[in-house]
Amino acid sequence: MSYPSYWLMKSEPTSFSFADLVKAKHSTSHWDGVRNYQARNYMREMRVGDKVLFYHSNCEQPGVVGLAEVARTAYPDHTQFDPKDIHYDPKAARDKPIWDMVDLRAIKPLCNPVNLDVLRKTKGLEKMILLRRGSRLSVQPVSPPEWEIVVKMGA
């Protein structure tokens, strides 16, 4: 795999929005709570400097709202060990963690957020994982041409 790689990461804005990432110290925060094995495996492939389309999901206007980059590669997600956390996993142990997270750093918000309906109608994005029927992964790869198309649309 060539670097940087490109990714799309989904978050519900009521849980953690792009604005929350921008407001975090050094505009950087960990991406915790992923509980899907394929999404976790994708995070394990990420390298510092990889580029990320930040996507707001489960909201009135789902779509890509900002650009970010991977600031720290995968490491154990602390929420899996906390019984009080919604993402607690009783099968996880500190000496044998199951779930990982990465750190993301905000690059910039898109001047023109690119909503899902527009993505669906855009030539060149037909094979984008996000647009596949039944695709619900919160972390997914994006091809370099898909990245370029979305970034240009959001400029």
N, C-alpha and C positions, 0 to 999 in steps of 0.2 A: 504494500500500500504506500502511495506517495504522500508526502507531507507538504503543506498542511492538508489535513482531511477536512471535510465539511460535514456538518451535522445539523439536525433540527431537534430542538428540545422543547417539549410542551409543558406549560404550567398554567394552572388556573389563576387568573389575576387576583381572585379573592384570597388565594393561599399565598402566592408569591408572584408578584408582577415584575415586569422589566423595570418599572420605576423603583421597586424595592431593591433590585440588584444595583441600580445606579446609586441609590442612597446608602448602600452598604459601605463599610469602611474600605477604602481603595476601590470602590465599585466592584467588589469581589465577594462572593459568597459560595458556600458549599451547596451542592445539588443533592439533597437527601431525599429519602422516602421512596426511591424507585424499587418496586417489588415485582418486577417482571424479569425473568431470567435473560431473555434476549436483549432487553434494554440495558440490563446490567452488563451483559457481555459487550455490548457496543461501547459502554463507558470504559470498560477495561481496554478497549482498543484506542481510546483517545490519547493524544499527546499534547503537551504544552504547546500552545500556539495554534492548535486546530481551531477553525472558525465555526461559529454556531449561529443558526437562525433561531431567535427566541420567539416562540409561538405561544400566544394566549389561546387557551382552549376552554371549552365549557363556559362560554360567555356570549353576550349578545352579538358581537362581531369577532368570531374566531379568526386568527390570522397571525402573520409574522409582523411583530412590532419593533424588533430591535436586533442588533448584531452584538455578539459576545465572542469571547475566545476562552479556550481551556487554559486555566492558570495553574492547575495542579492535577496530575494524573490520579487515577482511581486509588482510593484507600478505603478502609472499612467505614461504613456508615454507622455513626454512633447511635442513631435512633433505634436500630435493631435490638440494642441491649437494654433499652429503657422501658420497663413495664408500664410507665405512665404515658409513654408516647404512642400516638395513633399508629405509628409504623413499627411498633415492637414486634419482634419475631421470637417466640419462645424456643425455636429450634436453633437459633444463633447463639454461639458462645464466643467470648472474647478471644479464646485461643483458636477458634474455628469460625470466623465470621462468614456469613452467607452473602451479605449485601454490601455493595460499594457505593461511593459517591465521588464526584469530581468537584473541583472548584471552578467557577466561571467568573470572568471579569467582563463587565459591560464595555463595549466599544462605543456604540452610539444608538440612539433610537432611530428608527426609520422616519424620514420626513413624511412619507406617505405609507402608513401601514398597509400591508397587502393581505386583504381578507381572503378567506377560504373560497368564496364564490369566484373571485378574480383568479386565484391560483388554478381552479378547475378549468377555467376558460382560456388559459394561457398556453399558446403553442410552445412546445419544448418541455412542458412539465407533465406530459401525459403519463410518464412512467415513474413519476415521483412517488415514493412509498406513502407519503402522507395522503395522497389522493386515491390510493387503492381501496377498493371496497373492503370494509371490515378492518382496516388498519387502525389500530388503537395504540401503538407503541408510543411511549412518551419520549423515547430517545431513538433516533433513526438516522442512518447515513443520508447524505445529499450528494449528488454528483456535482463536479465542478461546473458543468453547464447550467444545472438547476440553480446552484448558488448564484452564478452571474446573473441569470434572468431575474431572480427574486430581488437581488440587491439593486439592480438597475430599476426595477419597478418601484422600489421603495425610496429611491433617491429624490 
